[in-house]
């Protein structure tokens, strides 16, 4: 099934539902960064969460940054997701691997760490950002994002994200986000019913592996709440905005002395994009051109 995102409402607009499949995007991240199993699961959950959060934004070009810094061996992770369905991300220590947790699943909480912080930055497209910081509650990513939504945005939310990765790579990844909007949040029975239904699920990836579509998952969860699934299906993909031109711009900011030093000591410069792992090489001619541009300006 292609990576995609769909939206829906229920309870006369009182419930907002978003579902996303990120299997191919997470597999690409795994390959680009040479991620371990547990690092793949952690980053994949965050990538799906980022797309789910970005889906509620309005202005074209809006993006969400998620950074998690825990006390686990993974060191931390960063995800950048857009309203346009693009997503990218990386972890600090991609080779970290841990034994399964007591439930026999990948120990994402142990790798991320249960102590630390979750940082969310929303670029709403008007030249300024909204930033929030909350403490981690489990390191499992999904639970921490849901806690952020409740703590910082005061929106009762049920978030379920997952990644299934085995010897053949990532075969299922994605998640769903259900939110009770303000006009319905005062109905405790509605909130309780949603929490109960989500808690009865054994996970998100088992549903995908059973052949369930996002629409059928929504129907099972909200079919008796007046579910309305929007017809638009948005494609999702791993995409990085880095470029050689941007690398040259960053090198130019180092100044003439530093560029001259690179020419003498290294015979050029190499830059690696944290988000996608792309390697860029700037040779002596490129650096000389940057120096000439700086000297003309000065």
N, C-alpha and C positions, 0 to 999 in steps of 0.2 A: 504494500500500500504506500502511495506517495506521501511524502511529508506534507502536512496540511494543517490548517487551523479553521475551525468553524465556531460560530456563535449562536446562542439561543437565549430565549427568555421563557419564563414560566410564572405561574401564580399572578396572572394579569400584570406582568412586568415587574413584579416584586422580587423575582429571582433572575440573576444574570448568570449564564453558563457559557463557558469557553472550553473547548477541547483542542488539543494539539498532538500531532504525531511528529516526532523528530528523529526517527530511526536513522535515516541516511545522514542527517546533519551531525548527529552524535558519532556515527561511524567515521565520518570524515574528520571530526575533531580527534578521535582516537588514533587514526592513521597519521594525521599531521603531527601530533604531539607525542606519538608513541606511548600512549597512556596504558597504565596497568588496568586490571579489571576494576578495582575499587576506585581508581581515579576517573575511569570512564563513567562509572555510575554516579559519582559525585558531580562531575562537570555536566553530565547529561541531564541530571535532575535540575541543576541550576539553569541550563540552557532552556529547558522546557518552561521552567518557572518564569524566566525573563520574557519569553514570548507571550505567556499568559498575562503577565502584568502589562506588557506593552499594548496588548490588544484593546485595552480600555481607553487608550489615549486618542485624541481627536485630530490634532494638526499633523499634516504630512511632514515627515522627517523626524517625528518624535521618537525618542529612544529611552530605554531603561538600562542602567548599569547596576549589576548586582556584584558586590564584593563580600566574600566571607573570609574572615581571618580567625581561625580557631587555634587551639593549642595542640592539635594533632599533627602527625607526621606529614600530612599533605601540605601543610604550610599555609594554604589559602588558595582561593580561586577567584577568577574574575570573569564575568559574562557581560556582553553588550548585545542587546536585542532591540529590534526596531518594530514600529507599527507596520512597516512594509514586509514583515515576515523574515527578515534577515537576522542571523544570529552568529556570534563568534564567542570564543572564550578560551581560557587556559588555566592550568593549575601550576603552582610553584614547584612541586616535586612530583612529576608525572610518573615516576617509576615506583612509587611507594605501593607496597602490597601488604595486606593483612589477612590473617585467617578469618573465616566466616564468623559472624556473630552467633550468639546462642540460638538464634532462630534459624541458623543455617544459611543466612543471606550475606551478601557483601556488606562488610562493616563500614559503611559510609560514615556513620556517627563517630566511630573510633578514628577513622582517617582524618576527618575534618577536626574533630575535637568538640567536646561538649562545653568548653569555656572559650569565650571569645565574642566577636561582634559580627553582625550583619549590617552592611551598609547598602542602602538603595538610593540611587540618584536618578531622578526623572528629568530628562531634557524635554520640555514640553514644546520646544520649537519657537519660543518667543524671545530667545536671547538670555534666558535665565533658567536655573535648575532648582528643583526641590530635592532636598537631601534629608534622609532619615537614618538613624542608627538605633539598633536594638541589640540586646544581648542574645546570644545563642541559647536555645533551650535544650537542644539535643544533638546538633550537628548533622542531622539527617536531611537537611536542606528543605524538604517540603514542609515539615513541621515548623521550621524556623521562618519560612516565608509566610505561612499562615499566621504565625504569631505577629509578624511585622504588620500584616494587613489589619489585624485586630487592634494592635497597640498603637500604631502610627496613623492608620487611616480610619480607625473605628468602624470597620466593616466586617460583620460576621462572615467568615469565609471558610469553606472546606476545600482544601487543596490536596490533590493526590497526584504524585509524579513518580515515575519509575523508569528504570533502564534494565533490560535483560541483555547481558553480554556473556558470551561463551567462547569456545575455541574457534568458532566461525565468525566471531565479531559481534557487533550489535545487531540483534534480530528484532528487538522491540524497544521503543522508547517514546515517551510522551507524558501527557497528563491532562487533568481536568481541573477547572476552577469553578466553584459554585459560590455565589455571593448573594446574600440577602440585602437588598437595597434599602435605603432609609425608610421609604414609605411602607415597607413590610417588616422591618426589623423589630417592630414592637410586638409582633405576633410570636410569642415564645414557642408555640406549637410548631410553627413553620421551621424555625431554627433547629428545634430538637429533632424534627422529622428528617431534615437534611443531614444533620450530624449522625443520626442513627443509620441512615442508608449508606453513607460513606464508610462508616466504621464496619459495616457488614462486608465490605469488599476486601478480598484478600490482597489486593494490589491492582495497579493499573496495567502493567505489562501482561499479566495472565489473561486479561480480557482481550488484548490485541493478539496474543498467541492463540487464542481460541477462535480467531477470525472475526471478532467483533469490530464494527466500524464505530466511529465517533457518534454518528447519529443513533445507532442502536444502543450504545452505552447511555446516551442522554435519554432515550426512550425508556430504558429500564429504570433509570433513576427518577425521571421527572414526568413520565408519560401521563400520570394521573394528576399532575399539577397544571394542566393546560399548557403543555409544552408547545413552543413555536420555534422551530429551527430555521434560521435565516438561510436562504438559498445560496448565498455567496460562499464559495470555498476558497480560502486564501492559501497559496502555495508557500511553503517554508523552505529555507535553504541556508546552509552555512555560507557566509560571505564575509570577506574582510575588505576594508576600505584602504588598506595600506597600498603603497605604490613606490616605485623608484623615485618619482618626483618628490614625494613626501620625505623620503629618506634624505635626498639631497638638501631639502629645506631644513631638516633637522641638523645635518652636518654643518650647514652654513652658519647656524646659530652658535657653533663652537668658537668661531673667530679665526683670524688668520694664523695666529701662533700655533693653535692646536692643530689646524689643518696642515701646516708646514711640518709639524712634528710627526703627524701620521705618514706623510710622504717619505720623510727621512727614515723613520723607524720601521714602518710596516709596508711601505710601497703601495698604499691604498687604504681602504676602509671596508669593513664588513658589518652589516647590520642585520639582525634577526628580528622579525616581528613576533612579539609575545603572543598575539592573538591567533596567528595562523601558521607560524613556524617558517614563513617564507624568508629565504636568505637573499640579501641584496649586496652586490659587490660594486664599490666605487673605485675605479682605478686612479692612477696618478693624474691622468688627463682631466677626469671629472673634478678632482680636488683642486687642480690648478685653475680650472674655470671658476670654481667657487671663490677662490682667493682673488682672482681678477675682478669678479663682481663686487666683492667686499672692498677692494682697494679703490674701485671707481666711485663707490658710494661715499667712501671716506675722503 
